[in-house]
Every structure is written in C-alpha cells, then in structure tokens.
C-alpha cells in the first residue's frame, strides 16, 4: 500500500508547479511541507497549534475549576492511538546525575480528507478516501533541565528508511521500505511515523500528536489570531503554468491572521519561492503564536479558557500514554517553562536526492550534527550546555555523561577478560544516499580478534542501515563487556546502548564508519553549533517578515 507518483520540487524561476507527491493535484498545485505544495503549511500550523493547544487546553483544568463533568467531557474529546507501531531500535535516554531526562514529542500534520470540513479546506474531493499523508513533521526536544527547547522539521519529500509497521487499527502489516517520509503515516499511522523518526535520528521519542486542516482552523480561531508579516504585497494565486495557490492576499507589513486565513498563510508555497522558505514562514507563525499566547491573560477569562480547551481537545489526536487532560496539562506545564528566546526552530539540512531531483535526502554531516545535538541534549541556542554535566552555559566534556544515548553510569559491572567476551559484528553501513560497504562486519570482527577478542564474529545473515555506529548489549550483566568492546574500537561511551533485540554484545557498524578499523574520532558539537543551513530562528525574534517571490507581488 505504498504510493508513488510525480513529486514536485521547490518552485524556482523556470519551473512550474505540479502534482503532489502521491500523484494527485493539490489546491495550489503542490504537495505539503517538503518540496511539494501547500499542504505542509497547514501542518506546520498544526504543530504550532498543537503545541500551544496542549499547553493551553490543559491549563484550563488547572485554573478554571471547570468541574468533574466538564473534565470528563474534555477527556472524551481526546482521540488516542498507539505510541509506536513500527520496528525501531531507539532506546529511552537515561536520566542525568540530577535525575532529569530530555522529553521528545513528534508533531505530525495530516492531509486527511476524512471529513467534509477537511475536504472544504484542503480540496481533493476525488481523493477523500485515500490514506492520509504526514505532510508536516517536526520533533520538539525539551532539554533535560527544561530550560531550552529545540524544534526540527523534516521536509515531507525527504527520502528515508521506513521500518516494518503494523497498523493498530486494521492489523495490516507493511514491509520495510525506502520512500519519502510523509508516506509513513499511511503505513501504520502516527506510530509508524514515530518509529521512522527514531530510526532516522537515534532519538527516543516519548509521544506523538497529530492534527488535520480543520484542527488548524479551530485552534487559530480559539487563539484569536496571530500576527504575520511580509515585505511586499503578496497574492498566492494561479499563474500561467503554475496552477493553484493558497489564495493568501495581504499588503506589505504586519497583519493578524486567524481561521482559514491562518491556514492560507501556513499553506502558501509559491509566493515564498520554495518549500524551505515556506518552512521559514511557518516557523515565524509558530513563534508569533508562542509570543501571543504568553502575552494574553487567558487565566482571568474562564470563557476564553474553555474555548481553548474545547478546540485543543477536539483538534488533537495523541499517543495513548498522554491521552488525558491531566497528562496533557502536565506536559503543557513543562513546555511553558522554556522562555521564547530559548526555543529554537530549525529545518533539517537536506540535499537533492540523487535518485529523484524532486525529492530530498538528509545532508550528511550537517544532518548528523543536528541529530547528535538532540541525542546528547546540547542546546541549539548556544546559551547552555549538556544538562547535568558542566552546568549552565558550558559544553559537556567528553568524559561527562550524555543525557541521551549513554547506557547508564559506569557501574559495578566489570568487563570479562577480552578473550571471553562474545561479540557479534553487523554491517549497517547503508544509508539513504549510499549503498552498503561490503565486508565491513568481517573487517571489524578480524580487528577485534587481533585485539584479543577471539570470540568476535561477523553477522552475515542480514544487511542493516544505521546512521551511526552503536554497541548494543542485552542487559546490566553485559554492560561492562559492551563498554570494553567500544573502548577497544574507539567508539564513545555515549554509543553504548541496552537493547532487548540483541542476545549479546553486538557492534553495529553504521554509515558513519565506512572505512578503517578504528572508529573515526568525533568532535562533539558545542552549544549553538548548528549547521548554517538549519535556518535557525528563536521564538523571541520579532519584526521578521517574509520576502515575496516576484511573480506573486501586486
């Protein structure tokens, strides 16, 4: 049940709009948030909405004294689903020395046409029965110390490995595939998208939330409007050779948008010139919403609070472990602790897919640096360090414990003699852009034997794909052995993980180690060490406006 079709790239001079990535036309001639068309913006708005919605809706119960019946009513509004429905190797981060752990939430904007309202807002009446695509996807990372947050968007047309997934509602199982990331939603629901992200990033994701077109509009109305800004008059309309358009029309300067007008802003693509610039416009909207909500004194207006709670609980679908107003409230209070100037919005660095110029792939070292910063809980804004290591403002030292990835403290689990440690070596050097390197498992196994690990053997049973090299072990009794093997190969302790999927110490040689028998020394990124093409914006930035692509000015 995969989808295929024509995938549209960013709008550039000389190129025209076309079909969405599943081959069906879209109202503005494009797809979603990736390199496709307008569908993404709706999603990005959703994330905005979801985030604030979660915080606000839930706050109502903590402040308004709405009563038990209303509490039950709000709980009944919330639609829930299975957290993970796919094959994933990611493992939950260990708490740091202060007992703190990062929190990761995946936001998915669905292009579902399952209701009359969604068809009205998104068009595509002829595709109403099709499985939804996850056109907007972003990960919110709340630092272990709850003092900063990072948001990373992945364009919808980015080609990734999608694991085997089972749809919890239908029981249908979908085999693993290599496809653009937005198709994961149709292969097992949000739980499959979550598993895809975990395998892509190496980051354990605690929860997911989804919202559709109607949810975007409902939340935009409930918030009361969000201020956006353009540098020139804009009209996102059909042009010769470029059909569709979001319909957004506004004069240069700032304007408050709400309801369907907010959805137009979020879905606009042609007028900005590319999908990556559309992502920037969506980040601006989200940042503006965060500031708006912080400025509003909603706690003194019970009616307003109840409107927000109603909109949030009816607009969101969430993973089951946060499927109550109380749990959403607890989550929202954690998100509210982060000041706007420490919330950093970014887009994953990408490059043109060598297999299809209308698709994208993660941009090697730049993308891996972003994932490493998330795994190691390194602040995106340069104002803090790894939580629990050198304190605020410092870069975590190489010997300090990483907040994600490192498999617990150096405990009283001594390693066995090298010659008694059984080691299985797996070749997982295949990536989205490169094929596997033949013989890697054998080469590393032979190297281990020469180092005294005489029981090291290669696994020739299957080919794997992992972005980074890890050493896995089945439990506490083998932790010391795993650390000893990692040390002998130069693999950092933060790459030692406990996993129920292995029977003994297992070295997984990832795409980051394609040659040599000594693991390449990795310089850990410092705070704020984001790639330039991550296009970082912080939520406190004001006065930022979008430039309008020439043909769409008036």
Rosetta blueprint (number, residue, H / E / L):
1 X L
2 X L
3 X L
4 X L
5 X L
6 X L
7 X L
8 X L
9 X L
10 X L
11 X L
12 X L
13 X L
14 X L
15 X L
16 X L
17 X L
18 X L
19 X L
20 X L
21 X L
22 X L
23 X L
24 X L
25 X L
26 X L
27 X L
28 X L
29 X L
30 X L
31 X L
32 X L
33 X L
34 X L
35 X L
36 X L
37 X L
38 X L
39 X H
40 X H
41 X H
42 X H
43 X H
44 X H
45 X H
46 X H
47 X H
48 X H
49 X H
50 X H
51 X H
52 X H
53 X H
54 X H
55 X H
56 X H
57 X H
58 X H
59 X H
60 X H
61 X H
62 X H
63 X H
64 X L
65 X L
66 X L
67 X L
68 X H
69 X H
70 X H
71 X H
72 X H
73 X H
74 X H
75 X H
76 X H
77 X H
78 X L
79 X E
80 X E
81 X E
82 X L
83 X L
84 X L
85 X L
86 X E
87 X L
88 X L
89 X L
90 X L
91 X L
92 X L
93 X L
94 X L
95 X L
96 X L
97 X L
98 X L
99 X L
100 X L
101 X L
102 X L
103 X E
104 X E
105 X E
106 X E
107 X E
108 X E
109 X E
110 X E
111 X L
112 X L
113 X L
114 X L
115 X L
116 X H
117 X H
118 X H
119 X H
120 X H
121 X H
122 X H
123 X L
124 X L
125 X H
126 X H
127 X H
128 X L
129 X L
130 X L
131 X L
132 X L
133 X L
134 X E
135 X E
136 X E
137 X E
138 X E
139 X E
140 X E
141 X E
142 X E
143 X L
144 X L
145 X L
146 X L
147 X L
148 X L
149 X E
150 X E
151 X E
152 X E
153 X E
154 X L
155 X L
156 X L
157 X L
158 X E
159 X E
160 X E
161 X E
162 X E
163 X L
164 X L
165 X E
166 X E
167 X L
168 X L
169 X L
170 X L
171 X L
172 X L
173 X E
174 X E
175 X L
176 X L
177 X E
178 X E
179 X E
180 X E
181 X H
182 X H
183 X H
184 X H
185 X H
186 X H
187 X H
188 X L
189 X L
190 X H
191 X H
192 X H
193 X H
194 X H
195 X H
196 X H
197 X H
198 X H
199 X H
200 X H
201 X H
202 X L
203 X L
204 X L
205 X L
206 X L
207 X E
208 X E
209 X E
210 X E
211 X E
212 X L
213 X H
214 X H
215 X H
216 X H
217 X H
218 X H
219 X H
220 X H
221 X H
222 X H
223 X H
224 X L
225 X L
226 X E
227 X E
228 X E
229 X E
230 X E
231 X L
232 X L
233 X L
234 X E
235 X E
236 X L
237 X L
238 X L
239 X E
240 X L
241 X L
242 X E
243 X L
244 X L
245 X L
246 X L
247 X L
248 X L
249 X E
250 X E
251 X L
252 X L
253 X E
254 X E
255 X E
256 X E
257 X E
258 X L
259 X H
260 X H
261 X H
262 X H
263 X H
264 X H
265 X H
266 X H
267 X H
268 X L
269 X L
270 X L
271 X L
272 X L
273 X L
274 X L
275 X H
276 X H
277 X H
278 X H
279 X H
280 X H
281 X H
282 X H
283 X H
284 X H
285 X H
286 X H
287 X H
288 X H
289 X H
290 X H
291 X H
292 X H
293 X H
294 X H
295 X H
296 X L
297 X L
298 X H
299 X H
300 X H
301 X L
302 X H
303 X H
304 X H
305 X H
306 X H
307 X H
308 X H
309 X H
310 X H
311 X H
312 X H
313 X H
314 X H
315 X H
316 X L
317 X E
318 X E
319 X E
320 X H
321 X H
322 X H
323 X L
324 X L
325 X H
326 X H
327 X H
328 X H
329 X H
330 X H
331 X H
332 X H
333 X H
334 X H
335 X H
336 X L
337 X L
338 X L
339 X L
340 X H
341 X H
342 X H
343 X E
344 X E
345 X E
346 X E
347 X E
348 X L
349 X L
350 X E
351 X E
352 X E
353 X E
354 X L
355 X L
356 X E
357 X E
358 X E
359 X E
360 X E
361 X E
362 X E
363 X L
364 X H
365 X H
366 X H
367 X H
368 X H
369 X H
370 X H
371 X H
372 X H
373 X H
374 X H
375 X H
376 X L
377 X L
378 X L
379 X L
380 X L
381 X L
382 X L
383 X L
384 X L
385 X L
386 X L
387 X L
388 X L
389 X L
390 X L
391 X L
392 X L
393 X L
394 X L
395 X L
396 X L
397 X L
398 X L
399 X L
400 X L
401 X L
402 X L
403 X L
404 X L
405 X L
406 X L
407 X L
408 X L
409 X L
410 X L
411 X L
412 X L
413 X L
414 X L
415 X L
416 X L
417 X L
418 X H
419 X H
420 X H
421 X L
422 X L
423 X E
424 X E
425 X E
426 X E
427 X E
428 X L
429 X E
430 X L
431 X L
432 X L
433 X L
434 X L
435 X L
436 X L
437 X L
438 X L
439 X L
440 X H
441 X H
442 X H
443 X H
444 X H
445 X H
446 X H
447 X H
448 X H
449 X H
450 X H
451 X L
452 X L
453 X L
454 X L
455 X L
456 X E
457 X E
458 X E
459 X L
460 X L
461 X L
462 X L
463 X L
464 X L
465 X E
466 X L
467 X L
468 X L
469 X L
470 X E
471 X E
472 X E
473 X E
474 X L
475 X L
476 X H
477 X H
478 X H
479 X H
480 X H
481 X H
482 X H
483 X H
484 X H
485 X H
486 X H
487 X H
488 X H
489 X H
490 X L
491 X L
492 X L
493 X H
494 X H
495 X H
496 X E
497 X E
498 X E
499 X L
500 X L
501 X L
502 X L
503 X L
504 X L
505 X E
506 X E
507 X E
508 X E
509 X E
510 X L
511 X L
512 X L
513 X L
514 X L
515 X L
516 X L
517 X L
518 X L
519 X L
520 X L
521 X L
522 X L
523 X L
524 X L
525 X L
526 X L
527 X L
528 X L
529 X L
530 X L
531 X L
532 X H
533 X H
534 X H
535 X L
536 X L
537 X E
538 X E
539 X L
540 X L
541 X L
542 X L
543 X L
544 X L
545 X L
546 X E
547 X L
548 X L
549 X L
550 X H
551 X H
552 X H
553 X L
554 X L
